[in-house]
């Protein structure tokens, strides 16, 4: 039997897989186990408009934009595009690299 001090027990938790949750300045994005995405918070720039996203393997959040990586390597983006941060329509073949 393993014995842990209370603080050790509190720290011994399973890690969430990488790329499953992300926080922007005022919004939070989550990747569900079925490959869909959910988002909550400030949607002033449309950064939470991810309801149609399917077959995703990773998510990321900027200040007022959200990015998602599909299993086929294409990237989706919604939200503030003032500086071109959502101009990803030509992005293909992107992959998650684990350390």
C-alpha positions in Angstrom: 0.0 0.0 0.0 1.2 3.5 -0.8 1.1 6.1 1.8 1.1 9.8 1.1 1.1 12.9 3.2 -2.1 15.0 2.7 -0.2 17.5 0.5 1.3 14.7 -1.6 -2.1 13.2 -2.1 -3.6 16.5 -3.1 -0.8 17.0 -5.7 -1.1 13.4 -7.1 -3.8 14.0 -9.8 -4.1 12.8 -13.4 -3.0 15.4 -15.9 -5.5 16.6 -18.5 -4.2 15.7 -22.0 -2.5 18.6 -23.7 -4.5 20.9 -26.0 -7.9 20.1 -24.4 -8.6 23.4 -22.6 -7.4 26.9 -23.3 -8.1 30.3 -21.9 -8.1 33.6 -23.7 -8.4 37.0 -22.1 -12.1 36.7 -21.4 -13.1 33.3 -22.8 -12.4 29.7 -22.2 -12.4 26.9 -24.8 -12.7 23.1 -24.2 -12.2 20.1 -26.5 -14.7 17.4 -25.8 -13.9 13.7 -26.0 -16.1 13.4 -29.1 -14.0 15.9 -31.0 -16.5 18.8 -30.7 -15.6 22.1 -29.1 -17.3 24.3 -26.5 -16.6 27.8 -25.4 -17.9 30.3 -22.8 -17.2 33.9 -21.9 -17.0 37.1 -23.8 -18.0 36.6 -27.4 -17.7 40.3 -28.6 -15.5 39.3 -31.5 -17.1 35.8 -32.2 -14.3 34.0 -30.3 -16.8 31.6 -28.8 -18.5 30.7 -32.2 -17.2 27.1 -32.2 -20.5 25.2 -32.1 -20.1 23.7 -35.6 -16.5 22.5 -35.0 -16.2 18.7 -35.3 -13.4 16.2 -35.6 -11.0 18.4 -33.6 -7.8 17.2 -31.9 -6.5 20.4 -30.3 -7.7 23.9 -29.3 -5.9 27.2 -28.5 -7.1 30.6 -27.4 -5.7 34.0 -28.0 -6.8 37.3 -26.5 -10.0 37.5 -28.5 -9.7 34.6 -31.0 -9.9 30.8 -30.9 -8.0 28.3 -33.0 -8.8 24.6 -33.5 -6.8 21.8 -35.2 -8.9 19.2 -37.1 -7.7 15.5 -37.3 -7.0 16.0 -41.0 -4.4 18.8 -40.2 -6.5 21.8 -41.2 -6.8 24.7 -38.9 -10.0 26.7 -38.0 -10.1 30.2 -36.4 -12.8 32.5 -35.2 -12.8 35.9 -33.4 -10.8 39.1 -33.7 -8.8 39.2 -36.9 -7.5 42.8 -36.7 -3.9 41.6 -37.2 -4.6 38.6 -39.5 -4.5 36.1 -36.6 -7.5 34.2 -38.0 -6.2 34.0 -41.6 -5.6 30.3 -41.5 -7.6 29.1 -44.5 -4.5 27.9 -46.3 -3.1 26.0 -43.3 -3.0 22.3 -44.0 -0.9 19.4 -42.8 -0.5 20.9 -39.3 0.1 18.3 -36.6 0.4 18.1 -32.8 3.9 17.2 -31.7 4.1 15.6 -28.3 7.2 16.0 -26.2 
